[in-house]
Amino acid sequence: MHIATQFSIFFSSIGSILINPYQLLLLFGSVLLGVVFGALPGLTATLGVALLTTLTYSLPMQSAMIALMGIYVGAVYGGSYGSIMINIPGTAAAAATAMEGYPMALQGKAGKALGLTTTSSAIGTTIGMMFLVVFTPLIMRLALQFTSFEFFLLAFFGIMISGSISCPDTVQKGWIMGFLGLFLAMVGRDQLQVYPRYTFGIMSLEGGIEVVPVLIGAFGIPQIIQVLKDRQIVPEPMKVNKLLPSWGDIIKYFPNTVRSALIGVGIGAVPGIGEDIAAWVAYGTAKKTSKHPELFGTGTEEGIIASETANNSCIGGAMIPLLSMGIPGSPPAAMLLGALLLHGVAPGPMLEIERPGFTLQISAILLLASFAMWIVGMLLAKQVIKLLHVPPALFMPVVAVLCLIGSYALGLKVFNLYLLIPVGIVTYYLTNMGYPIPPLVIGVILGGMADANLRRGLMVSQGSLLPFITRPVSLILVLVILFTFLTNTEIYRRVVMKVRASLKRQK
């Protein structure tokens, strides 16, 4: 597509939203709802996108995407409110922000901290959007050269890397969850020969296990149980003074902002990782590269800017593999994939052929959502903070009802409720045992892609496994998967420790 045409589609998408009062109201309303979801402990961005997915089923495509992108952007940013005001991160992505935000609030600088997080989040989201515009078409062109073997390996790698990074101490638990999700995706009639598998004679299972009820159950039910169990006492929020940050602070820390945004985009593009890891990596990098690392933990602006820029730029990064290959880069992006499929949009290398300009339309919505987030944050922060006085447990019954309605509304199937509850209870106990949920979600989503492409590839090659090593891209992916596996084994760690010890002795 010509550059002039791309600019035309991008700006016309922005203009169509700005001149449409309904869509503009939907944008600001969804961003505000996302901020509330992010600010209240126990309500996450993933849960917000999941619940809104079923509610937007009857909306036109563009309106649905405006609502979903708005709540996604707003919720990732809104988590900083709890981190700064009461030292309780509203979302996992805002946990790193609490390291510097709450000490700043104790110094009477809560307003300054909120102003920095709002501006940094808007800048990070905008930079992530720019990378989405530039790299998604390039990856799509590359993916057009892929065959079934490459797509199988991509899905398999996505499950493995998600398990490895989500649970770095005991990666086996992450892999177990990933392959449990892969197994759940196998239930139902297979895509190629329509043969029922693992249905146990239950007719409701022949259509397969639907993704959205599993996702709502895996993220919503454990969160509800945990909040009601903890009965957390919310401390009194700090007083907020002037919110608008000075241009001097923005310019002073601009290199840190750009570096953190690049970290967020890079981590977001890795399947299944998410905004929380991006925030911690950027925070750690800012501390290592700072001229005054001893100030970290006492309320430094650098730490707040790094974590908030990274977790919001991660949104654009997570959308790159989602749109170009159909592989979500984060748990909320996994929910967006479910929403796209509900609306008849199939992300992947054929997306721009089937729906020209769709990526640019999503990018335009993301840019407008970042501006809406900044405006909402500056104008309504003091009002949203008042919600922090309310104990989170009071919101959980409402969330539970929304989970039930959201699962049932998808196809009006009572069976989805039978699926929702056991999945939620099982994942609650698995979480308490240290098993991460994101690999399970990635496994459920990518399982169908892995299964269909592996079987299709073997049918074409008449059962031969040689294409795995004779095709260059396929061979590279095989080597990367083997490397990922080996570097996470105990034997590899022992060898590395012995080599390091011998090098120290030689020195």
C-alpha positions in Angstrom: 0.0 0.0 0.0 1.4 3.4 -1.0 2.5 5.7 1.8 0.1 8.5 0.8 -2.8 6.0 0.8 -1.7 4.9 4.3 -1.7 8.4 5.6 -5.1 9.0 4.0 -6.7 5.9 5.7 -5.0 6.7 9.1 -6.2 10.3 9.2 -9.6 9.6 7.8 -10.1 7.0 10.5 -9.2 9.6 13.1 -11.5 12.2 11.5 -14.5 9.8 11.3 -14.3 9.2 15.0 -13.8 12.8 15.9 -16.9 14.0 13.9 -19.1 11.2 15.3 -20.5 12.2 18.7 -21.6 8.7 19.5 -18.1 7.2 18.8 -16.4 10.0 20.6 -18.6 9.5 23.7 -17.9 5.8 23.4 -14.2 6.4 23.3 -14.1 8.6 26.4 -16.6 6.4 28.3 -14.6 3.2 27.7 -11.4 4.9 28.7 -12.9 6.2 31.9 -14.4 2.7 32.6 -10.9 1.3 32.0 -9.4 3.7 34.4 -11.9 2.7 37.0 -11.2 -1.0 36.4 -7.5 -0.4 36.6 -7.7 1.8 39.7 -9.7 -0.6 41.8 -7.6 -3.5 43.2 -8.9 -6.8 41.9 -10.3 -5.5 38.6 -7.7 -6.0 35.9 -7.3 -4.9 32.3 -7.8 -8.4 31.1 -11.0 -8.8 33.0 -12.3 -5.5 31.7 -11.6 -6.4 28.1 -13.2 -9.8 28.6 -16.4 -8.5 30.1 -16.7 -5.8 27.5 -16.1 -8.2 24.7 -19.5 -9.9 25.1 -21.3 -6.6 25.7 -20.0 -5.2 22.3 -21.0 -8.3 20.3 -24.0 -6.4 18.8 -22.1 -3.2 18.0 -20.6 -2.4 14.6 -16.9 -3.4 14.2 -15.4 0.1 14.6 -17.5 1.0 17.6 -16.6 -2.4 19.3 -12.9 -1.8 18.7 -13.1 1.8 20.0 -14.7 0.5 23.2 -12.3 -2.4 23.7 -9.1 -0.5 22.9 -10.4 2.3 25.1 -10.9 0.1 28.2 -7.5 -1.7 27.5 -5.6 1.6 27.4 -7.5 3.1 30.3 -7.1 0.0 32.6 -3.3 -0.4 32.1 -2.9 3.3 33.0 -5.5 3.3 35.8 -3.5 0.7 37.8 -1.1 3.5 38.8 -3.8 5.2 40.9 -3.8 2.5 43.6 0.0 2.2 43.4 0.5 5.9 44.1 -2.4 6.7 46.5 -2.7 3.7 48.7 0.4 1.5 47.8 -1.9 -1.2 46.4 -1.4 -1.7 42.7 -4.7 -1.8 40.9 -3.2 -4.1 38.2 -0.1 -6.2 38.0 1.3 -3.9 35.4 1.4 -1.0 38.0 3.2 -3.0 40.7 6.6 -1.4 39.7 5.0 2.1 39.8 4.3 1.6 43.5 8.0 1.4 44.2 8.4 5.1 43.5 4.8 6.5 43.4 3.8 5.8 47.0 7.0 7.3 48.5 6.4 10.4 46.3 2.8 10.6 47.7 4.2 10.3 51.3 6.3 13.4 50.5 3.1 15.3 49.5 3.8 14.9 45.8 0.9 12.6 44.9 -0.4 15.1 42.2 3.0 15.3 40.6 3.3 11.5 40.6 -0.1 11.1 38.9 0.7 13.8 36.4 3.9 12.1 35.4 2.2 8.7 35.1 -0.6 10.2 33.0 1.8 11.9 30.6 4.3 9.0 30.5 1.4 6.6 29.8 0.1 8.7 26.9 3.6 9.0 25.4 4.3 5.3 25.8 0.9 4.4 24.1 1.7 6.8 21.2 5.2 5.3 20.6 3.7 1.8 20.7 1.1 2.9 18.1 3.9 4.1 15.8 5.7 0.7 16.0 2.4 -1.0 15.3 1.9 1.1 12.1 5.5 0.4 10.9 6.2 -3.2 11.8 2.8 -5.0 11.4 2.8 -4.7 7.5 6.4 -5.9 7.4 5.7 -9.0 9.5 2.5 -9.7 7.5 4.6 -9.8 4.3 7.0 -12.2 5.9 4.2 -14.4 7.3 2.8 -14.7 3.8 5.8 -16.8 2.9 5.0 -19.2 5.8 3.6 -22.7 5.3 1.7 -24.9 7.8 5.0 -26.0 9.4 6.1 -22.5 10.2 2.7 -21.6 11.7 2.7 -24.7 13.9 6.2 -23.8 15.2 5.2 -20.2 15.8 2.2 -21.4 17.9 4.3 -23.9 19.7 7.0 -21.3 20.4 4.4 -18.9 21.7 3.2 -21.4 24.2 6.7 -22.3 25.3 8.1 -18.7 25.7 4.9 -17.7 27.5 5.5 -20.5 30.1 9.2 -19.7 30.4 8.8 -16.0 31.2 5.6 -16.1 33.1 7.2 -18.5 35.7 11.0 -18.0 35.4 11.9 -19.8 38.6 10.1 -23.1 37.8 9.5 -22.9 34.0 8.0 -26.5 34.1 4.9 -25.1 35.8 4.5 -22.5 33.0 4.9 -25.2 30.3 2.4 -27.5 32.1 -0.2 -24.7 32.0 0.6 -24.0 28.4 0.1 -27.6 27.3 -3.0 -27.9 29.5 -4.4 -25.0 27.4 -3.3 -26.8 24.3 -5.2 -29.9 25.4 -8.4 -27.9 26.1 -8.1 -26.5 22.5 -8.2 -30.1 21.2 -11.6 -30.8 22.6 -14.4 -30.9 20.0 -14.5 -31.8 16.4 -11.2 -31.3 14.6 -10.9 -28.6 11.9 -9.8 -30.9 9.1 -11.7 -34.1 9.3 -14.5 -33.1 11.7 -13.9 -36.0 14.0 -15.0 -35.6 17.6 -12.2 -35.7 20.2 -12.4 -35.9 24.0 -16.1 -35.1 24.0 -17.1 -38.2 26.1 -20.4 -38.3 24.3 -21.4 -34.8 25.5 -23.0 -33.0 22.5 -22.2 -29.5 23.9 -18.5 -30.3 23.7 -18.6 -31.2 20.0 -18.4 -27.5 19.0 -15.2 -27.2 21.1 -14.5 -25.3 24.2 -15.2 -21.6 23.5 -12.3 -19.2 24.3 -14.2 -16.4 26.0 -15.8 -18.4 28.9 -12.5 -20.0 29.6 -10.7 -16.7 29.7 -13.4 -15.0 31.9 -13.3 -18.0 34.2 -9.5 -18.2 34.4 -9.1 -14.5 35.1 -12.3 -13.5 36.7 -13.3 -16.2 39.2 -9.9 -16.6 40.9 -9.7 -12.8 41.3 -13.2 -12.7 42.9 -12.4 -15.5 45.3 -9.0 -14.0 46.3 -10.4 -10.5 47.0 -13.3 -11.9 49.0 -10.9 -14.1 50.9 -8.4 -11.4 51.7 -11.0 -8.8 52.8 -8.3 -6.2 52.3 -8.5 -3.0 54.4 -8.0 0.0 52.1 -5.9 2.8 53.6 -6.8 6.4 53.3 -5.7 7.8 49.9 -3.2 10.7 49.9 -4.3 14.2 49.1 -3.8 15.3 45.5 -2.3 18.7 44.5 -1.4 20.0 41.1 -1.6 17.3 38.4 -0.1 18.9 35.3 3.6 18.0 35.1 6.2 20.6 34.1 7.8 20.5 30.6 11.2 20.6 32.3 10.6 17.1 33.8 9.3 15.7 30.5 12.3 17.0 28.6 14.8 16.0 31.3 13.7 12.4 31.3 12.9 12.1 27.6 15.7 9.6 26.9 14.5 7.4 29.7 11.0 7.7 28.3 12.1 6.6 24.8 14.2 3.7 26.1 11.4 2.5 28.3 8.9 2.7 25.4 11.2 0.6 23.2 11.5 -2.0 26.0 7.7 -2.1 26.3 7.2 -2.6 22.6 9.8 -5.3 22.4 8.4 -7.3 25.4 4.9 -6.7 24.2 5.7 -8.3 20.9 6.7 -11.6 22.6 3.6 -13.8 22.8 1.8 -14.0 26.2 4.2 -11.9 28.3 2.3 -8.8 29.2 2.6 -5.3 30.6 3.7 -6.2 34.1 7.0 -7.8 33.0 7.6 -4.8 30.6 7.2 -2.4 33.6 9.6 -4.3 35.8 12.3 -4.7 33.1 12.1 -0.9 32.2 12.2 0.0 35.9 15.3 -2.2 36.4 17.0 -0.8 33.3 16.3 2.8 34.5 17.8 2.0 37.9 21.0 0.5 36.3 21.4 3.4 33.9 20.6 6.2 36.3 23.2 8.6 37.6 21.7 8.3 41.1 20.5 4.7 41.5 20.6 5.1 45.3 17.5 7.4 45.0 15.4 4.5 43.6 12.9 3.4 46.2 12.6 6.9 47.8 10.3 8.5 45.2 12.3 9.3 42.1 10.6 10.5 38.9 12.8 8.2 36.7 11.3 5.0 38.1 7.7 6.2 37.7 8.3 7.3 34.1 10.1 4.1 33.2 7.4 1.7 34.5 4.4 3.6 33.2 5.9 4.3 29.8 6.8 0.7 29.3 3.5 -0.9 30.4 1.5 1.4 28.1 3.9 1.0 25.1 3.5 -2.7 25.6 -0.1 -2.3 24.3 1.1 -1.4 20.8 3.8 -4.1 20.9 1.2 -6.8 21.9 -1.0 -5.8 19.0 1.8 -6.4 16.4 1.9 -10.2 16.6 -1.9 -10.3 17.2 -2.7 -8.5 13.9 0.1 -9.9 11.8 0.1 -13.5 12.9 -3.0 -14.0 15.1 -0.8 -14.6 18.2 -1.6 -12.3 21.1 1.3 -10.6 22.9 -0.4 -10.2 26.3 -3.4 -11.6 28.2 -5.6 -8.5 27.3 -4.5 -8.9 23.7 -5.7 -12.5 23.9 -9.2 -11.1 24.9 -9.0 -8.8 21.9 -8.3 -11.8 19.7 -11.5 -13.4 21.0 -13.4 -10.2 20.3 -12.1 -10.0 16.7 -13.1 -13.6 16.0 -16.5 -12.9 17.4 -16.9 -10.0 14.9 -15.7 -12.2 12.0 -12.2 -10.8 11.7 -9.4 -13.3 11.4 -6.0 -11.7 12.3 -3.0 -13.0 10.4 -1.1 -12.4 7.2 -4.3 -12.3 5.1 -5.9 -9.6 7.3 -4.8 -6.6 5.1 -6.0 -8.5 2.0 -9.4 -9.3 3.4 -9.8 -6.0 5.2 -7.5 -3.4 3.7 -6.5 -0.6 6.1 -7.7 -2.5 9.3 -4.4 -2.2 11.0 -4.3 1.6 10.4 -7.8 1.9 11.7 -6.8 0.1 14.9 -3.7 2.3 15.2 -5.8 5.5 14.8 -8.1 4.2 17.6 -5.1 3.5 19.8 -3.7 7.1 19.2 -7.1 8.6 20.1 -7.4 6.4 23.1 -4.0 7.7 24.4 -5.2 11.3 24.0 -8.5 10.5 25.7 -6.6 8.8 28.5 -4.5 11.9 29.1 -7.6 14.2 29.1 -9.5 11.9 31.4 -6.5 11.5 33.7 -6.0 15.2 34.0 -9.6 16.2 34.4 -11.1 13.3 36.4 -8.2 11.9 38.5 -9.4 13.5 41.8 -12.9 12.1 41.2 -11.7 8.5 40.3 -9.5 8.5 43.5 -12.6 8.8 45.6 -13.5 5.2 44.5 -10.4 4.0 46.3 -12.3 4.6 49.6 -14.6 1.8 48.7 -13.5 -1.7 49.8 -12.8 -3.9 46.7 -14.9 -6.7 48.1 -18.1 -4.6 47.5 -17.5 -4.6 43.7 -16.9 -8.4 43.5 -20.6 -9.5 43.4 -21.2 -7.1 40.5 -18.1 -8.5 38.7 -19.4 -12.0 39.4 -22.7 -11.2 37.8 -21.0 -9.6 34.8 -18.9 -12.8 34.4 -22.0 -14.9 34.3 -23.8 -12.7 31.9 -20.8 -12.3 29.7 -20.3 -16.1 29.4 -24.0 -16.8 28.8 -24.5 -14.0 26.3 -22.0 -15.6 24.0 -24.3 -17.8 22.0 -26.9 -17.9 24.8 -25.5 -21.2 25.9 -26.1 -22.5 29.5 -23.2 -24.9 28.9 -20.8 -21.9 29.0 -21.8 -21.3 32.6 -21.1 -25.0 33.4 -17.7 -24.4 31.9 -17.0 -21.0 33.5 -17.3 -22.1 37.2 -15.1 -25.2 37.2 -12.4 -23.5 35.1 -12.4 -20.6 37.6 -12.2 -22.9 40.6 -9.4 -25.1 39.1 -7.4 -22.1 38.0 -7.8 -20.5 41.5 -6.2 -23.5 43.1 -3.5 -23.8 40.4 -2.6 -20.1 40.9 -2.2 -20.7 44.7 0.1 -23.6 43.9 2.3 -21.2 41.8 1.0 -22.1 38.3 0.7 -19.0 36.0 -2.5 -18.4 34.1 -1.2 -16.5 31.0 0.3 -19.7 29.4 -3.0 -21.5 29.9 -4.8 -18.7 28.0 -2.2 -18.7 25.2 -2.4 -22.5 25.0 -6.2 -22.3 24.5 -6.0 -19.6 21.9 -3.0 -21.0 19.9 -4.0 -24.7 20.3 -6.3 -24.7 17.3 -3.7 -23.0 15.2 -1.0 -25.5 16.2 -3.2 -28.6 15.8 -4.6 -27.7 12.4 -1.3 -26.5 10.9 0.7 -29.5 12.1 -1.8 -32.0 10.7 -2.2 -30.1 7.5 1.5 -29.9 7.0 1.9 -33.7 7.6 -0.9 -34.4 5.2 0.8 -32.3 2.5 4.3 -33.9 3.1 2.7 -37.4 3.4 3.8 -37.8 7.0 7.4 -36.6 6.4 9.1 -34.5 9.1 11.8 -33.3 6.8 10.2 -29.9 6.0 10.9 -29.0 9.7 14.6 -28.9 8.9 14.7 -28.3 5.1 12.8 -25.0 5.1 15.1 -22.2 6.4 12.5 -20.4 8.6 11.2 -23.6 10.0 14.7 -24.7 10.9 15.4 -21.4 12.6 12.2 -21.8 14.7 13.1 -25.4 15.6 16.6 -24.2 16.8 15.0 -21.4 18.8 12.6 -23.8 20.5 15.4 -26.2 21.3 17.5 -23.4 22.7 14.6 -22.1 24.8 14.1 -25.6 26.2 17.8 -26.3 26.9 18.4 -22.9 28.6 15.6 -23.6 31.1 16.9 -27.0 32.2 18.7 -27.7 35.4 21.6 -29.3 33.5 22.2 -26.1 31.5 22.1 -24.0 34.7 24.7 -26.3 36.4 27.0 -26.1 33.4 26.7 -22.3 33.3 27.5 -22.1 37.0 30.5 -24.3 36.6 31.8 -22.2 33.7 31.4 -19.0 35.6 33.1 -20.5 38.6 36.1 -21.6 36.5 36.3 -18.2 34.9 36.4 -16.5 38.3 39.2 -18.9 39.5 41.2 -18.1 36.3 40.9 -14.3 37.1 
